[in-house]
Every structure is written in C-alpha cells, then in structure tokens.
Amino acid sequence: MERDRAGDQARPREVRGGGVFPMSWAVPLMFAAALAARAPEERQALIDLAYVLGEAHALRQVCSGTGDQTWRVRMNRMMELEQPDTGLERRLVDAFNAGFMTRQAERPACDAGALAAERATAVRGRALSEKLARSGP
C-alpha cells in the first residue's frame, strides 16, 4: 500500500498491463432524478450498487494503475445525485470500501481472471443501475 500525495488515503500499489473492459452501466443511474426518498428495496439496491462500484474500482486499478479514479468518481456522482441521509451515506461508503477491499484482495494482479471479474462486475452493475433508473422517485 502507498499513500496518496496528501498522505491521507491508503492505495494499492500500482500494477501495469492488461486491458480495461469499458463499463458504462452507471450512466442510466445518473439520469434518474434522485432527490426523493427511496423505498427500502431501492435503498438496498443503492447499497448493492455501491459495493459493485467498489469492486469495479479495485479491478480497474489493478490493470490501469492507482491513478485511475473512474469508479470512485462515479460513486461520488451517485452520492451527489442521491443526496442520502447520514445513515444511508455511511452504508454506501462502507459498501464501496468493502467491495474495493474484497476485490483488491482477490485480484492483486492484472490477469485473465481480473479481466473476467471486471466483465462480470459490469453485468451486475448494469443490472442494478437499470433497475434503479426504472424505479426512479
């Protein structure tokens, strides 16, 4: 692990090589107006999506390096759109971090397994994102 420039966040060491599977499944979520309160099952879907975004972040970084913040940025955007209450915000952050740590531990190197895991994560993320976009407030 290494620290970022500000010294306040631990990051996995950079691993080079491999390709990146494009994952645009978070886009439909961004079009959903999210200011209204979500039903309990929708809140759980948001938590599940945060976990998947954390997984995607770890898997992308293993092949693209720690400078790639694509999925952290998407997570932050989701938080801006959803404007969760304090309790849900904590659960979303915890889920993102748990997904990141799980995949970081499972896939420390960019290999065929990491790329396959990234594709599977994209499928799960797209399904959750589309479900949330359809449910809308």
RAHU-V100400 format. One record per residue. RES is the residue in one letter. SS is DSSP state (hx for helix, st for strand, lp for the rest). PHI is phi as a letter, one per 30 degrees, with the letter a starting at -180 (* if undefined). PSI is psi in whole degrees, 0 to 359 (none if undefined). Layout:
res=RES ss=SS phi=PHI psi=PSI
res=RES ss=SS phi=PHI psi=PSI
//
This chain:
res=M ss=lp phi=* psi=147
res=E ss=st phi=b psi=163
res=R ss=st phi=c psi=151
res=D ss=lp phi=d psi=180
res=R ss=lp phi=e psi=325
res=A ss=lp phi=d psi=347
res=G ss=lp phi=i psi=13
res=D ss=lp phi=c psi=359
res=Q ss=lp phi=b psi=130
res=A ss=st phi=d psi=139
res=R ss=st phi=b psi=149
res=P ss=lp phi=d psi=155
res=R ss=lp phi=d psi=152
res=E ss=lp phi=d psi=134
res=V ss=lp phi=b psi=130
res=R ss=lp phi=c psi=159
res=G ss=lp phi=j psi=168
res=G ss=lp phi=i psi=166
res=G ss=lp phi=c psi=173
res=V ss=lp phi=b psi=128
res=F ss=lp phi=d psi=123
res=P ss=lp phi=d psi=130
res=M ss=lp phi=b psi=100
res=S ss=lp phi=c psi=18
res=W ss=lp phi=d psi=344
res=A ss=lp phi=d psi=347
res=V ss=hx phi=d psi=313
res=P ss=hx phi=e psi=326
res=L ss=hx phi=d psi=325
res=M ss=hx phi=d psi=341
res=F ss=hx phi=d psi=349
res=A ss=lp phi=d psi=128
res=A ss=lp phi=d psi=128
res=A ss=lp phi=b psi=26
res=L ss=lp phi=d psi=336
res=A ss=lp phi=d psi=158
res=A ss=lp phi=d psi=143
res=R ss=lp phi=c psi=149
res=A ss=lp phi=d psi=159
res=P ss=hx phi=e psi=318
res=E ss=hx phi=d psi=330
res=E ss=hx phi=d psi=322
res=R ss=hx phi=d psi=319
res=Q ss=hx phi=d psi=322
res=A ss=hx phi=d psi=323
res=L ss=hx phi=d psi=318
res=I ss=hx phi=d psi=317
res=D ss=hx phi=d psi=319
res=L ss=hx phi=d psi=320
res=A ss=hx phi=d psi=319
res=Y ss=hx phi=d psi=314
res=V ss=hx phi=d psi=321
res=L ss=hx phi=d psi=321
res=G ss=hx phi=d psi=317
res=E ss=hx phi=d psi=313
res=A ss=hx phi=d psi=321
res=H ss=hx phi=d psi=313
res=A ss=hx phi=d psi=315
res=L ss=hx phi=d psi=322
res=R ss=hx phi=d psi=318
res=Q ss=hx phi=d psi=328
res=V ss=hx phi=d psi=329
res=C ss=hx phi=c psi=332
res=S ss=hx phi=c psi=348
res=G ss=lp phi=j psi=161
res=T ss=lp phi=d psi=344
res=G ss=lp phi=d psi=342
res=D ss=lp phi=d psi=113
res=Q ss=lp phi=c psi=20
res=T ss=hx phi=e psi=308
res=W ss=hx phi=d psi=336
res=R ss=hx phi=d psi=319
res=V ss=hx phi=d psi=317
res=R ss=hx phi=d psi=321
res=M ss=hx phi=d psi=315
res=N ss=hx phi=d psi=321
res=R ss=hx phi=d psi=319
res=M ss=hx phi=e psi=318
res=M ss=hx phi=d psi=319
res=E ss=hx phi=d psi=316
res=L ss=hx phi=d psi=319
res=E ss=hx phi=d psi=328
res=Q ss=lp phi=h psi=60
res=P ss=lp phi=d psi=154
res=D ss=lp phi=d psi=169
res=T ss=hx phi=e psi=318
res=G ss=hx phi=d psi=314
res=L ss=hx phi=d psi=321
res=E ss=hx phi=e psi=315
res=R ss=hx phi=d psi=318
res=R ss=hx phi=d psi=322
res=L ss=hx phi=d psi=315
res=V ss=hx phi=d psi=316
res=D ss=hx phi=d psi=319
res=A ss=hx phi=d psi=316
res=F ss=hx phi=e psi=311
res=N ss=hx phi=d psi=321
res=A ss=hx phi=d psi=317
res=G ss=hx phi=d psi=318
res=F ss=hx phi=d psi=310
res=M ss=hx phi=d psi=321
res=T ss=hx phi=d psi=309
res=R ss=hx phi=d psi=326
res=Q ss=hx phi=d psi=320
res=A ss=hx phi=d psi=322
res=E ss=hx phi=d psi=325
res=R ss=lp phi=b psi=76
res=P ss=lp phi=d psi=348
res=A ss=lp phi=b psi=150
res=C ss=lp phi=d psi=110
res=D ss=lp phi=b psi=185
res=A ss=hx phi=e psi=323
res=G ss=hx phi=d psi=319
res=A ss=hx phi=d psi=319
res=L ss=hx phi=d psi=321
res=A ss=hx phi=d psi=319
res=A ss=hx phi=d psi=322
res=E ss=hx phi=d psi=318
res=R ss=hx phi=d psi=317
res=A ss=hx phi=d psi=322
res=T ss=hx phi=d psi=321
res=A ss=hx phi=d psi=319
res=V ss=hx phi=d psi=313
res=R ss=hx phi=d psi=317
res=G ss=hx phi=d psi=319
res=R ss=hx phi=d psi=315
res=A ss=hx phi=d psi=314
res=L ss=hx phi=d psi=317
res=S ss=hx phi=d psi=314
res=E ss=hx phi=d psi=322
res=K ss=hx phi=d psi=314
res=L ss=hx phi=d psi=321
res=A ss=hx phi=d psi=322
res=R ss=hx phi=d psi=323
res=S ss=hx phi=d psi=325
res=G ss=lp phi=h psi=163
res=P ss=lp phi=d psi=none
//
